[in-house]
Amino acid sequence: MPRGRHRQSPPLHRLLPPLSVAAASITCAAGAWLVGDTVVIRGLAATAATAAVVGSVLTRRWDRAAGRRVAEAASETARQEMKYEERIAELEADAEKAAELRTALNTRLRAKRAELARLRNEHAELLRRYATAETERASALEGRRRLALEAAVPSKELTAGEPSGETVADAESAESAESVGDGLDLSAYARADEALSRLVASARQQRERAEAESRALAAEQEKAEAEAREQEKAEATDSKAGRTAADPDEDGAAVPGKRPAADERDGPDSSPVPPPHARTAASAVVPYAAARRAASRSESGFDYFGTQKNPPKQQEPEPEAEEDLADVIGAETLAETRKGAVGEVIDLTAHEENEPIGIEELRSAIS
């Protein structure tokens, strides 16, 4: 401990005044009980009262000091709280700024990534274009090489025949170039290039001429084939008409004034043949009868939906002496159709889902 200082401890220094006051008060009170003299008792009472006053003063001072310390502590606490709140506000502001900066950086990062992806796509597109250009260039070089080879072949063939004026000029230029020697000038190269271009042009003209001749020959062949097909169709139609006309004579039931039923159905005056994609009316295969010929029925001109553009021609009425019951029913139907009693009647037979049957082919197969 340094010199010049009291050797008591700070706690003892703080407790010395109150202890002194308390000891004086207790001593005076005890003396008042023990001493019998009135003057002494009065002095002890006065001393005790003084000690009490001093104690109250000390207590008040301590109270004020304690209140001051409490106020200082409260103010310090308030200051610290304010500092802490300010610091918290600053940190929150910094956090908000950091969040905004992070959002901006994320936006820029996404933009950079999109730009990078676009650049990669452009780079890939450029690579594809470069590859395509290289492929086209290689194809062009290969085509030029083939054209040069094709042009070289006709040039050898042309030298075997009679030389033309251009060939003679080329030969003379070649001989003059050979007479000069190895030191060929640019004019010789130019003449050689011109001769090669003429050879290429002549080869192209020959190819075009050959293609034109082949096309003309193909057109003539197609025309001849079409004529042959038409002639075959005409012959087949004539043969069918002949067979149909000969059938009643073979059965022995034909009458001179009566048209055969097959001729009426299959002849040129019958209803128009429906298109290949349309379906014709169903018809049953009837075997030949020995004593009775087939009933002469004409196909109706029904067209329910109006799809047949060329209506069938009306047939001439047959003699009444040769009509049986079926012929009478057919004639009545035709008469009503001619009178127009029922209005416009449309045939649905072309729209039925039946397969077309070739009657003539079946009859020829049976016979």
Buried (B, 14 or more C-beta within 10 A) or exposed (E): EEEEEEEEEEEEEEEEBBEBBEEBBEBBBEBBEEEEEEEEBEBBBEBBEBBBEBBEEBEEEEEEEEEEEEEEEEEEEEEEEEEEEEEEEEEEEEEEEEEEEEEEEEEEEEEEEEEEEEEEEEEEEEEEEEEEEEEEEEEEEEEEEEEEEBBEEBBEEBEEEEEEEBBEBBEEBBEEBEEEEEEEEEEBEEBBEBBBEBBBEBBBEEEEEEEEEEEEEEEEEEEEEEEEEEEEEEEEEEEBBEBBBEBBEEBEBBEEEBBBBBBBBBBEBBBEEBEEEEBBBEBEEEEEEEEEBBBBBBBBBBBBEEEBEEEBEEBEEBEEEEBEEEBEEBBEBBEEBEEEEEEEBBBEBBBEEEEBEEBBEBBEEEE
